[in-house]
Amino acid sequence: MLWRQVRAKVRAHRGAHTEAERLAREAVAMGEDTESPNGQGDAHADLAEVLLLGGQRDEAVAALETAVERYERKGNLVSAQRARARLADLRDP
């Protein structure tokens, strides 16, 4: 899961948006099979970054909302706040 997240962000920054999104979505799918809300939140947050770099703002917002939910479920207030701040930036361009 983790290598897919990292590779997805690298590929997105290099402009390979289709491959990046595929890798990020694979990481999210793998995370859903775990019992790690933090890992799931991280995968969704990384997907949001990839989507944003690919020009998919609305989908990035949805991915970040899911990340916040997962972090809150775990009680990870720091990561939840970080994701909320990114959401605020996306909602108020």
C-alpha positions as CSV (number, residue, x, y, z in Angstrom):
1,M,0.0,0.0,0.0
2,L,2.7,2.5,1.0
3,W,4.8,2.1,-2.1
4,R,1.8,2.7,-4.2
5,Q,1.0,5.9,-2.3
6,V,4.5,7.2,-2.7
7,R,4.8,6.2,-6.4
8,A,1.4,7.8,-7.1
9,K,2.5,11.1,-5.7
10,V,5.8,11.0,-7.6
11,R,4.0,10.1,-10.8
12,A,1.4,12.9,-10.3
13,H,4.1,15.5,-9.7
14,R,5.8,14.3,-13.0
15,G,2.5,14.7,-14.9
16,A,1.6,11.0,-15.3
17,H,-1.9,11.6,-13.9
18,T,-3.6,8.5,-15.1
19,E,-1.0,6.1,-13.7
20,A,-0.8,8.2,-10.5
21,E,-4.5,8.0,-9.9
22,R,-4.6,4.2,-10.6
23,L,-1.8,3.7,-8.1
24,A,-3.5,5.9,-5.5
25,R,-6.8,4.2,-5.9
26,E,-5.1,0.8,-5.6
27,A,-3.6,2.0,-2.3
28,V,-7.0,3.1,-1.1
29,A,-8.6,-0.2,-2.0
30,M,-5.8,-2.1,-0.1
31,G,-6.3,0.1,2.9
32,E,-10.0,-0.6,3.1
33,D,-9.1,-4.2,3.7
34,T,-7.1,-3.3,6.8
35,E,-8.1,-2.4,10.3
36,S,-6.0,0.8,10.3
37,P,-8.0,4.0,10.1
38,N,-4.8,6.0,10.1
39,G,-3.4,4.1,7.1
40,Q,-6.8,4.5,5.4
41,G,-6.8,8.2,6.1
42,D,-3.3,8.5,4.7
43,A,-4.2,6.7,1.6
44,H,-7.3,8.9,1.0
45,A,-5.2,12.1,1.7
46,D,-2.6,10.9,-0.8
47,L,-5.4,10.2,-3.3
48,A,-6.6,13.7,-2.8
49,E,-3.2,15.1,-3.6
50,V,-3.0,13.1,-6.7
51,L,-6.5,14.1,-7.8
52,L,-5.8,17.7,-7.2
53,L,-2.6,17.6,-9.2
54,G,-4.7,16.0,-12.0
55,G,-7.2,18.9,-11.9
56,Q,-10.0,17.0,-10.2
57,R,-10.8,19.4,-7.3
58,D,-14.2,18.0,-6.4
59,E,-13.0,14.4,-6.2
60,A,-10.0,15.6,-4.1
61,V,-12.4,17.3,-1.7
62,A,-14.3,14.0,-1.3
63,A,-11.1,12.1,-0.7
64,L,-10.0,14.5,2.0
65,E,-13.5,14.4,3.6
66,T,-13.0,10.6,3.9
67,A,-9.5,11.0,5.2
68,V,-10.8,13.3,8.0
69,E,-13.5,10.8,8.9
70,R,-10.9,8.0,9.2
71,Y,-8.5,10.1,11.3
72,E,-11.3,11.1,13.6
73,R,-12.5,7.5,13.9
74,K,-9.0,6.7,15.2
75,G,-8.8,9.8,17.4
76,N,-5.8,11.1,15.3
77,L,-6.6,14.8,15.9
78,V,-3.4,16.1,14.4
79,S,-3.9,14.4,11.0
80,A,-7.6,15.2,11.1
81,Q,-6.8,18.9,11.6
82,R,-4.2,18.9,8.9
83,A,-6.7,17.4,6.4
84,R,-9.4,19.9,7.5
85,A,-6.9,22.7,6.8
86,R,-6.3,21.3,3.3
87,L,-10.1,21.1,2.8
88,A,-10.5,24.7,3.8
89,D,-7.9,25.8,1.3
90,L,-9.6,23.8,-1.5
91,R,-13.1,25.2,-0.6
92,D,-11.8,28.8,-0.5
93,P,-9.6,29.3,-3.5
